[in-house]
Amino acid sequence: MKDLINIWLWVVTTLLNNEAKKMYNLSAVSWQKDKDVKQAAYKSTRNKWQRRWEISERSRDHYEKIPTTKHSIMYDFPTKRHFSIFAQLRTGYTELNYYKNRVGQTNAIESCNCGAPEMPHHFLLECPCYENEREDMLHQISKEVGVRNLNLATMLTRLDGENTEETKA
């Protein structure tokens, strides 16, 4: 009788364990399916966004600078403030005089203090008024990431190897 009870307990335990395993596997499959659905929806949305971005008649000046929706540029920068500044410089929508004049701010003059049009390229790389600050910036960038040959594309794009032309040390 004791053997019969032990066998019965073993069978019940085995069945319960098998049932528990099935339930666990089903929940894992269900979770995996949910994950797959979310990933598919994300990819579909990204592709739709990219197609709309490519065929849109609006914001062509933005498209020339950032032609892909593939990457989020937010992760390149440590703070929201840094992201905001770089986004402004990337798009040209800045507090620089050239943009202020372009959007019709009446008190804005187009040129920099040195007389050249105050655009991001001039502001970052050419203006003699900011020579000392530029040298400090170039030194800091070279020290931090090893970039030696600097141009506007290098400064305003990702530093993960995509869409960059920089030469690293």
KOLGUMAR-394847 format. One record per residue (C-alpha): y, x, z. Coordinates in nm, 3 decimals. Each point is the difference from the previous one (the first is absolute). Layout:
! KOLGUMAR-394847
<yy = Y; xx = X; zz = Z>
...
! end
This chain:
! KOLGUMAR-394847
<yy = 0.000; xx = 0.000; zz = 0.000>
<yy = 0.238; xx = 0.284; zz = 0.087>
<yy = -0.067; xx = 0.160; zz = -0.339>
<yy = 0.075; xx = -0.328; zz = -0.173>
<yy = 0.333; xx = -0.028; zz = 0.182>
<yy = 0.088; xx = 0.360; zz = -0.090>
<yy = -0.088; xx = -0.061; zz = -0.365>
<yy = 0.200; xx = -0.321; zz = 0.002>
<yy = 0.301; xx = 0.181; zz = 0.155>
<yy = -0.032; xx = 0.278; zz = -0.256>
<yy = -0.009; xx = -0.251; zz = -0.289>
<yy = 0.299; xx = -0.194; zz = 0.134>
<yy = 0.196; xx = 0.320; zz = 0.064>
<yy = -0.084; xx = 0.131; zz = -0.347>
<yy = 0.101; xx = -0.328; zz = -0.160>
<yy = 0.324; xx = -0.009; zz = 0.198>
<yy = 0.072; xx = 0.361; zz = -0.089>
<yy = -0.070; xx = -0.070; zz = -0.367>
<yy = 0.222; xx = -0.308; zz = 0.015>
<yy = 0.274; xx = 0.201; zz = 0.170>
<yy = -0.032; xx = 0.271; zz = -0.266>
<yy = 0.025; xx = -0.261; zz = -0.275>
<yy = 0.308; xx = -0.151; zz = 0.160>
<yy = 0.155; xx = 0.344; zz = 0.039>
<yy = -0.077; xx = 0.090; zz = -0.362>
<yy = 0.138; xx = -0.332; zz = -0.120>
<yy = 0.319; xx = 0.053; zz = 0.197>
<yy = 0.028; xx = 0.354; zz = -0.137>
<yy = -0.051; xx = -0.128; zz = -0.354>
<yy = 0.251; xx = -0.277; zz = 0.063>
<yy = 0.250; xx = 0.254; zz = 0.131>
<yy = -0.068; xx = 0.226; zz = -0.300>
<yy = 0.053; xx = -0.294; zz = -0.234>
<yy = 0.331; xx = -0.080; zz = 0.171>
<yy = 0.103; xx = 0.362; zz = -0.037>
<yy = -0.096; xx = 0.001; zz = -0.369>
<yy = 0.192; xx = -0.322; zz = -0.061>
<yy = 0.309; xx = 0.143; zz = 0.170>
<yy = -0.024; xx = 0.322; zz = -0.204>
<yy = -0.045; xx = -0.194; zz = -0.324>
<yy = 0.298; xx = -0.222; zz = 0.081>
<yy = 0.210; xx = 0.307; zz = 0.083>
<yy = -0.096; xx = 0.174; zz = -0.328>
<yy = 0.062; xx = -0.315; zz = -0.199>
<yy = 0.342; xx = -0.044; zz = 0.158>
<yy = 0.089; xx = 0.366; zz = -0.061>
<yy = -0.106; xx = -0.024; zz = -0.366>
<yy = 0.198; xx = -0.321; zz = -0.046>
<yy = 0.303; xx = 0.162; zz = 0.164>
<yy = -0.032; xx = 0.307; zz = -0.225>
<yy = -0.023; xx = -0.214; zz = -0.318>
<yy = 0.307; xx = -0.199; zz = 0.103>
<yy = 0.185; xx = 0.321; zz = 0.084>
<yy = -0.081; xx = 0.144; zz = -0.345>
<yy = 0.106; xx = -0.305; zz = -0.205>
<yy = 0.301; xx = -0.107; zz = 0.203>
<yy = 0.339; xx = 0.013; zz = -0.168>
<yy = 0.173; xx = 0.055; zz = 0.333>
<yy = 0.038; xx = 0.319; zz = 0.203>
<yy = -0.080; xx = 0.237; zz = -0.286>
<yy = 0.201; xx = 0.271; zz = 0.177>
<yy = -0.237; xx = -0.032; zz = 0.296>
<yy = -0.303; xx = 0.001; zz = -0.229>
<yy = 0.109; xx = 0.329; zz = -0.158>
<yy = -0.002; xx = 0.165; zz = 0.342>
<yy = -0.302; xx = -0.177; zz = 0.152>
<yy = -0.227; xx = -0.122; zz = -0.284>
<yy = -0.304; xx = -0.076; zz = 0.211>
<yy = -0.076; xx = -0.237; zz = 0.284>
<yy = -0.313; xx = 0.200; zz = 0.080>
<yy = 0.130; xx = 0.185; zz = 0.304>
<yy = 0.213; xx = -0.109; zz = 0.284>
<yy = 0.282; xx = 0.250; zz = 0.038>
<yy = 0.052; xx = -0.099; zz = 0.362>
<yy = -0.263; xx = 0.246; zz = 0.124>
<yy = 0.186; xx = 0.305; zz = -0.129>
<yy = 0.264; xx = -0.025; zz = 0.269>
<yy = -0.012; xx = 0.020; zz = 0.378>
<yy = 0.259; xx = -0.268; zz = 0.076>
<yy = 0.148; xx = -0.313; zz = -0.152>
<yy = 0.337; xx = 0.176; zz = -0.023>
<yy = -0.146; xx = 0.285; zz = -0.208>
<yy = -0.180; xx = -0.249; zz = -0.221>
<yy = 0.322; xx = -0.194; zz = -0.052>
<yy = 0.198; xx = 0.309; zz = -0.100>
<yy = -0.264; xx = 0.121; zz = -0.244>
<yy = -0.043; xx = -0.348; zz = -0.150>
<yy = 0.375; xx = -0.013; zz = -0.061>
<yy = -0.001; xx = 0.343; zz = -0.163>
<yy = -0.308; xx = -0.084; zz = -0.210>
<yy = 0.153; xx = -0.316; zz = -0.139>
<yy = 0.362; xx = 0.109; zz = -0.021>
<yy = 0.116; xx = -0.290; zz = 0.219>
<yy = 0.185; xx = 0.215; zz = 0.252>
<yy = 0.326; xx = 0.035; zz = 0.182>
<yy = 0.101; xx = 0.266; zz = -0.252>
<yy = 0.322; xx = -0.065; zz = -0.191>
<yy = -0.165; xx = -0.032; zz = -0.341>
<yy = -0.206; xx = -0.299; zz = 0.115>
<yy = 0.290; xx = -0.157; zz = 0.191>
<yy = 0.209; xx = 0.014; zz = -0.318>
<yy = -0.287; xx = -0.138; zz = -0.208>
<yy = -0.034; xx = -0.311; zz = 0.219>
<yy = 0.374; xx = -0.057; zz = -0.006>
<yy = 0.120; xx = 0.103; zz = 0.343>
<yy = 0.371; xx = 0.020; zz = -0.068>
<yy = 0.085; xx = 0.281; zz = 0.239>
<yy = -0.273; xx = 0.231; zz = -0.128>
<yy = 0.066; xx = 0.282; zz = -0.242>
<yy = -0.287; xx = 0.123; zz = -0.215>
<yy = 0.041; xx = 0.370; zz = 0.063>
<yy = -0.089; xx = 0.226; zz = 0.287>
<yy = 0.258; xx = 0.210; zz = 0.185>
<yy = -0.077; xx = 0.281; zz = -0.245>
<yy = 0.082; xx = -0.224; zz = -0.300>
<yy = -0.351; xx = -0.056; zz = -0.140>
<yy = -0.166; xx = -0.345; zz = -0.002>
<yy = -0.155; xx = -0.046; zz = 0.345>
<yy = -0.362; xx = -0.082; zz = -0.093>
<yy = -0.319; xx = 0.086; zz = 0.194>
<yy = -0.079; xx = 0.303; zz = -0.219>
<yy = 0.352; xx = 0.141; zz = 0.042>
<yy = 0.012; xx = -0.086; zz = 0.371>
<yy = -0.334; xx = 0.163; zz = 0.078>
<yy = -0.009; xx = 0.300; zz = -0.230>
<yy = 0.334; xx = 0.091; zz = -0.158>
<yy = 0.308; xx = -0.092; zz = 0.204>
<yy = 0.183; xx = 0.307; zz = 0.135>
<yy = 0.133; xx = -0.212; zz = 0.289>
<yy = -0.351; xx = -0.018; zz = 0.148>
<yy = -0.118; xx = 0.355; zz = -0.076>
<yy = -0.061; xx = 0.099; zz = 0.364>
<yy = -0.185; xx = -0.323; zz = 0.080>
<yy = -0.209; xx = 0.039; zz = -0.317>
<yy = -0.097; xx = 0.356; zz = 0.094>
<yy = -0.106; xx = -0.118; zz = 0.346>
<yy = -0.198; xx = -0.285; zz = -0.157>
<yy = -0.173; xx = 0.226; zz = -0.254>
<yy = -0.086; xx = 0.251; zz = 0.271>
<yy = -0.145; xx = -0.274; zz = 0.220>
<yy = -0.202; xx = -0.153; zz = -0.286>
<yy = -0.131; xx = 0.341; zz = -0.102>
<yy = -0.097; xx = 0.075; zz = 0.359>
<yy = -0.166; xx = -0.339; zz = 0.061>
<yy = -0.188; xx = -0.065; zz = -0.325>
<yy = 0.023; xx = 0.320; zz = -0.202>
<yy = 0.191; xx = -0.144; zz = -0.296>
<yy = 0.198; xx = 0.268; zz = -0.178>
<yy = 0.113; xx = -0.142; zz = -0.335>
<yy = 0.194; xx = -0.311; zz = 0.087>
<yy = 0.128; xx = -0.269; zz = -0.232>
<yy = 0.094; xx = -0.363; zz = 0.046>
<yy = -0.346; xx = -0.123; zz = -0.101>
<yy = -0.156; xx = 0.224; zz = 0.264>
<yy = 0.230; xx = -0.122; zz = 0.272>
<yy = -0.029; xx = -0.368; zz = -0.077>
<yy = -0.372; xx = -0.041; zz = -0.069>
<yy = -0.315; xx = 0.024; zz = 0.205>
<yy = -0.118; xx = 0.339; zz = 0.123>
<yy = -0.372; xx = -0.085; zz = -0.021>
<yy = -0.046; xx = 0.154; zz = -0.344>
<yy = 0.070; xx = -0.311; zz = -0.204>
<yy = 0.308; xx = -0.026; zz = -0.220>
<yy = 0.136; xx = 0.333; zz = 0.119>
<yy = 0.099; xx = 0.316; zz = -0.181>
<yy = 0.057; xx = 0.228; zz = 0.295>
<yy = -0.144; xx = 0.345; zz = 0.036>
<yy = -0.151; xx = 0.058; zz = 0.339>
<yy = -0.011; xx = 0.338; zz = 0.165>
! end
